[in-house]
Amino acid sequence: MSNTTGMANLNLTGDDGTVPTEDEVNPWEVHASSATGVDYDKLIKRFGSSPIDSALLSKFETALGQPPHFLLRRGIVFSHRDMDQILALHSQGKPFFLYTGRGPSSEAMHMGHVIPFLFTKWLQEAFNVPLVIQMTDDEKFLWKDISLETARSYTTENAKDIIALGFDPERTFIFSDLDYIGSSPEFYRNMCRVQKAVTFNQAKGIFGFTESDCIGKISFPAIQAAPSFSSSFPQIFNSRSDIPCLIPCAIDQDPYFRMTRDVAPRIGCPKPALLHSTFFPALQGCQTKMSASDANSSVFLTDTPKAVKDKINKYAFSGGGATVEEHKKNGGNCDIDVSYQYLRFFLDDDQRLEKIRQDYSSGELLTGYLKKELIELLQAFLKSHQEKRKAVTNEVVKQFMTPRKLKFDY
């Protein structure tokens, strides 16, 4: 969908504590009307994207010479815009780059924040391409009651978690909006080009802005659009403006990039391609996504083994029966069981996951054992991650965040 006026069909109403009668999906609010979560088929039709089907998965395998990532195979990365064109470029030996981001709204990231970066890391390694990671600390200052200094400090802490996932400094540039924009005339010029190409009426239709919103919010979408263009990073791309971009992101970020795709041809740049992922649900159920502001809705990267165990056992919504007898008779519902859904995101063994699904659905596997499987997996992941994060010093962060040439020649 390239016409920005077509974006006004987003439901941007606020959260009043009631269960919505239809799914609400936008960059700030996600609520599903069903206990099974957002209806992603409807969302594809509403947003005008394309489903990731078996034909596209085959193209992935042909282009890369390896099976697609399990998040693709399982439909967790479920939708795209122009991914077939990116695969064609790769097959022809032509360049593209990756762009993703993080809004640093708290000092600690949670498991839902990790998924897009793990998938992005796989894409970067599979395609051997540059990656830029935008830290939108300016956005969090504009939307939340925090100071600029606090927002910038969150960027540093979140960057340490991202780096600890194993990104290569020779292929990865992480930047803070509060720092980089002031030092990059090219980035600011692209922002201005986007700002001039989008009217206030269009911005209201896309994002639901009102007259009571500060003017910083209204101009922010241009900042999130600018990294889609290779000319925003002259130190990496030798001032070229013709190198396409692929953006892996959660589907709630799509409004920003529908706007960007509409603007791109008018400012002489390629449209960014996108890969959309589903939401990592809150512990309380699939109707909302995790929130960094609610400690009990999430498993954080700083959580201790005991905290992980306590949160999963106490808060993880169960799809099992009310009693052992009922569960064994009727089986569990994997579609609404949060522990099973988390395993879909983190357990890379397809056969093991399918065995768990069958055993839980039949009633053979009890909820307590399902939760135990998840607890052990998350505890092992967090132990490894926390050890790696200790090695990420402020000097390492500075290395990643210094504007510089990467290992690629353009």
Summary of the structure (lengths in Angstrom):
residues: 410
radius of gyration: 21.1
end to end distance: 30.9
largest distance: 67.0
contacts: 1317
relative contact order: 0.14
helix: 54%
strand: 11%
